[in-house]
């Protein structure tokens, strides 16, 4: 039991650290995006690709930040490391690699399979 609590504390500390790093990175990317000049109607927008790339990266990081925030909330309620779908313990190795995971590997695969089917 003590090992589980220690792992959760370690994972929570990592989540907080990841959260802070993401906030800093997002701030820099948003500043970079705002620094790109807005094109006029008469100009060919050479920076359009760069803006789109930055916007996609910012959106991706914002989603990751939300996931980390959700995982931190789960840790605060004592349900961190428990699959949100099947209620089994998430493999500690999975949490070590992806500390903000809220689904066990089996449920994550099923979720992704259902998502692919829904897009077809």
C-alpha positions, 0 to 999 in steps of 0.5 A: 500500500505504501508503494502505491501511495509513493507512486501516486505522489511521484506521479502527481509531482511529475504531473505538476511539473509537466503542467508548469512546463506546458504552460511556459511552452504554450505562453512562448508559442502564443507569443510567437503566433501573435508576433507573426505579421497579419497579411494584407489582402494584396499580399501572398501570405508566406507565413500562413503555413507557419501560423497553421502549424503553430495553431495546431501545436498550441491546440494539441498542447492545450488538450494535453494540459486539460488531460494533465489537469484532469489527472491531477483532479483524480489524484486529489479525489483518490482515484488516480491510476484507476481506469475511468472505464473499467475501474481496474488499476492502470499499469504503473508502467503505463502511468510512468510513460503517460502519467495523465492516462485515465484509461487502461491500455485495453480500454484505450485501444477499445476507445480508439477503435470506436473513434475510428469507426465513428469517423467512417 
